[in-house]
Amino acid sequence: MHHAPLPAAGATMALVQPPLRVTSRSTGESEVWAALRAEAEAALIEEPLYAGIIQATILDQRSLAQALAYRLAHRLGDGDLARLSMRDLCLSAFETDPQAGAHAVRDLVAIRERDPTCRRYLDPFLFYKGLAALEAYRVGHWLWHRGRATLALHVQSRISEVFGCDIHPAARIGSGVFIDHATGVVIGETTVIADDVSILQSVTLGGNGKESGDRHPKIERGVLLSVGAKVLGNIRVGAGAKVAAAAVVLQDVPPHTTVAGVPARVVSRLPVDEEPALSMDQSFGYGDGI
């Protein structure tokens, strides 16, 4: 199967592309950090019993990177790698990678805009497994491409144990990605996920058989992968496509279509300006298909 060349290993997908649509909320790191701190200060009054955690996690930190490293360390640190060591590791990744702040901000804004239960940045930052798993993956990815495979695999293992989400550190994932719930999500080693993709629970981006090499899916920009979708093999899901719940995809998916069923087939075409990853609409859509 012939595909267009992919970015080199370790490259970030489609970072130079603008978001699928212009949003009313700022995606600047300083603005999001200021909003998060303001929400944290309000939460101190709202829930005094949790005040110490909020203070230590956010208000005592000097940047979004420091706060994120602190939070991940407290959730992922264990007997093999203590919290202090995990914090230093996460902070090194976020401060060394010049794109790290932009990734975290766009991922956080993606949740705020696409999840109707999310009313402030504070909630996903403190509690959502999907955001924590994705940002921890970014630490593992940073380690993997610096030849520190053992630590990268340790981070992957902890993500799986704590969040029930298994992401290989060699996978390449863009920004503005929303992993909703995260439970049961599996993302294989050679998977590539572009910007502005939404992934719901129990999605598998896996191989097909025992082949080696480049064997996992390529998910283009703006795709919605609905609950329980399985995309298997080195196949491509085109930009703006929608994979319906419980679909098993074994062939390329054309851009701006909906596929459903086992095995999946095209059930409708989508308007080119429809943005399923942003609307989170899991219906099949309209049309006669192809």
TIZAVEX-721468 format. One line per 8 residues: number of its first residue (from 1); their letters; for each residue x, y, z of C-alpha. Coordinates in steps of 0.25 Angstrom, whole numbers, plus 2048, in hexadecimal, padded with zeros to 3 digits. Last residue first. Example, Ala and Ser with C-alpha at 12.3 -4.5 7.8 and 13.67 -1.06 7.14 Angstrom:
REM TIZAVEX-721468
2	SA	837/7FC/81D; 831/7EE/81F
REM end
This chain:
REM TIZAVEX-721468
290	IGDGYGFS	7B0/814/7F9; 7A7/81A/804; 799/81D/802; 799/82A/80A; 797/82F/818; 79F/82E/825; 7A2/821/82C; 7A0/828/83A
282	QDMSLAPE	7AD/82A/843; 7AC/839/844; 7B9/83D/84B; 7B8/84B/845; 7C7/84D/845; 7CB/840/840; 7C0/83F/836; 7C3/84C/82F
274	EDVPLRSV	7BA/84F/824; 7BF/858/819; 7C2/84D/80F; 7B4/849/810; 7B3/83A/815; 7B1/82E/80C; 7A9/822/812; 7A9/814/815
266	VRAPVGAV	7B8/810/811; 7BB/802/815; 7C1/7FC/822; 7C3/7ED/823; 7BB/7EC/82C; 7B3/7F9/82B; 7B4/808/82A; 7BC/812/821
258	TTHPPVDQ	7B8/821/820; 7BF/829/815; 7C6/836/814; 7D4/830/810; 7D3/822/80A; 7D6/817/814; 7E1/80D/811; 7DE/7FE/814
250	LVVAAAAV	7DD/7F5/820; 7D4/7FE/829; 7CC/7F7/833; 7C0/800/838; 7BC/7FF/846; 7B7/80D/846; 7B8/814/839; 7C5/819/832
242	KAGAGVRI	7C3/828/82E; 7CC/82E/823; 7D1/83C/823; 7DE/839/81D; 7E0/82B/818; 7E2/81E/820; 7EE/817/81B; 7F2/809/81C
234	NGLVKAGV	7FE/802/822; 7F6/7F8/829; 7EA/7F8/832; 7E0/803/836; 7D7/7FE/841; 7CB/807/845; 7C6/805/853; 7C0/813/855
226	SLLVGREI	7C2/81C/84A; 7CF/820/842; 7CC/82E/83D; 7D6/833/833; 7DB/842/832; 7E8/840/82C; 7ED/832/827; 7EE/825/82E
218	KPHRDGSE	7F9/81C/829; 7F7/80E/82E; 801/804/833; 80B/7FA/82C; 818/802/828; 822/7F7/82B; 81D/7E9/82F; 812/7E0/82B
210	KGNGGLTV	80C/7D7/835; 7FD/7D9/832; 7F6/7E6/830; 7FC/7F1/839; 7F5/7FA/842; 7ED/808/844; 7E3/803/84E; 7D8/80C/854
202	SQLISVDD	7D2/807/861; 7CE/815/865; 7CD/821/85B; 7D8/827/853; 7D7/835/84D; 7E1/83A/843; 7E5/849/842; 7F3/847/83D
194	AIVTTEGI	7F9/83A/836; 7FA/82C/83C; 805/823/837; 805/814/83C; 812/80D/83B; 813/808/849; 804/805/84C; 7F9/80E/852
186	VVGTAHDI	7F0/806/85C; 7E4/80D/863; 7DD/804/86D; 7D9/80F/877; 7DE/81D/871; 7D1/824/876; 7D2/82D/86A; 7DF/82E/863
178	FVGSGIRA	7DF/83C/85C; 7EA/840/853; 7ED/84F/851; 7FC/84B/84E; 802/840/845; 805/832/849; 810/829/844; 811/81B/84A
170	APHIDCGF	81F/818/84F; 81B/819/85E; 810/80E/85C; 803/812/862; 7FB/809/86B; 7F0/80F/873; 7EA/809/880; 7EE/816/887
162	VESIRSQV	7F7/811/893; 7FC/804/88D; 7FD/808/87F; 803/815/881; 80D/80E/88B; 811/805/880; 813/80F/876; 81C/817/87F
154	HLALTARG	824/80B/882; 825/809/873; 82B/817/871; 834/814/87D; 83A/808/876; 83A/80E/868; 843/81A/86C; 849/81C/85E
146	RHWLWHGV	845/82A/85D; 839/828/854; 833/81E/85F; 835/828/86A; 82D/833/863; 822/829/85F; 821/825/86E; 81F/833/872
138	RYAELAAL	815/835/867; 80E/828/86C; 80D/82F/879; 805/83B/873; 7FC/831/86C; 7F9/828/878; 7F7/835/881; 7ED/83B/877
130	GKYFLFPD	7E5/82E/875; 7E5/82B/884; 7DE/838/887; 7DF/83C/896; 7E8/848/899; 7EA/84E/88B; 7DD/849/886; 7D6/850/891
122	LYRRCTPD	7DE/85D/892; 7DC/861/884; 7CD/865/887; 7BF/860/883; 7C2/852/87E; 7B5/84A/87D; 7B3/84E/86F; 7C0/849/86A
114	RERIAVLD	7C5/84F/85D; 7C9/85D/860; 7D0/85B/86E; 7D6/84E/86A; 7DC/854/85D; 7E1/860/866; 7E9/856/86E; 7EF/84F/862
106	RVAHAGAQ	7F2/85C/85C; 7F9/861/869; 801/854/86B; 806/854/85D; 80A/863/85D; 811/861/86A; 819/855/864; 81D/85B/857
98	PDTEFASL	82A/860/85C; 82E/852/861; 838/854/86C; 82F/85B/876; 824/850/875; 82D/844/874; 836/849/880; 82A/84C/888
90	CLDRMSLR	825/83E/886; 832/838/88A; 833/841/896; 825/83E/89B; 828/82F/899; 834/830/8A2; 82C/837/8AC; 821/82D/8AC
82	ALDGDGLR	829/821/8AD; 82D/818/8A2; 82C/809/8A5; 823/80B/8B2; 819/814/8AA; 818/821/8A4; 80D/822/899; 802/82A/8A0
74	HALRYALA	80A/833/8A9; 815/834/89D; 80A/838/893; 805/843/89C; 813/849/89F; 817/849/890; 80A/84F/88C; 80C/85A/897
66	QALSRQDL	81A/85D/892; 816/85D/884; 80B/867/886; 814/870/88D; 819/875/89B; 813/86B/8A4; 80E/86D/8B2; 800/871/8AC
58	ITAQIIGA	7FE/864/8A4; 801/857/8AA; 805/85C/8B8; 7FA/865/8BA; 7EF/85C/8B3; 7F4/850/8BC; 7F3/859/8C9; 7E6/85F/8C6
50	YLPEEILA	7DF/851/8C4; 7D8/852/8D1; 7D5/861/8CF; 7CC/85E/8C3; 7C5/86A/8BD; 7CF/874/8C3; 7DB/86D/8BE; 7D4/86B/8B1
42	AEAEARLA	7D3/879/8AE; 7E2/87A/8AF; 7E4/86E/8A6; 7DA/874/89C; 7E3/881/89C; 7F0/878/89A; 7EA/871/88E; 7E5/87E/888
34	AWVESEGT	7F3/883/889; 7FA/877/883; 7F0/877/878; 7F3/885/875; 802/883/876; 802/877/86D; 7FA/87D/862; 7EF/875/85D
26	SRSTVRLP	7E5/880/85F; 7D6/87C/85F; 7CD/881/855; 7D1/877/84B; 7D5/878/83C; 7D3/86B/835; 7DB/85E/831; 7E7/864/839
18	PQVLAMTA	7F2/86A/831; 7FC/861/82A; 80B/862/82E; 80A/857/838; 806/84D/82E; 80C/841/834; 818/842/83D; 824/83C/839
10	GAAPLPAH	82B/830/841; 82C/827/835; 82C/82F/828; 81F/834/823; 817/82B/81A; 818/829/80C; 80B/828/804; 805/81A/804
2	HM	806/80D/7FC; 800/800/800
REM end
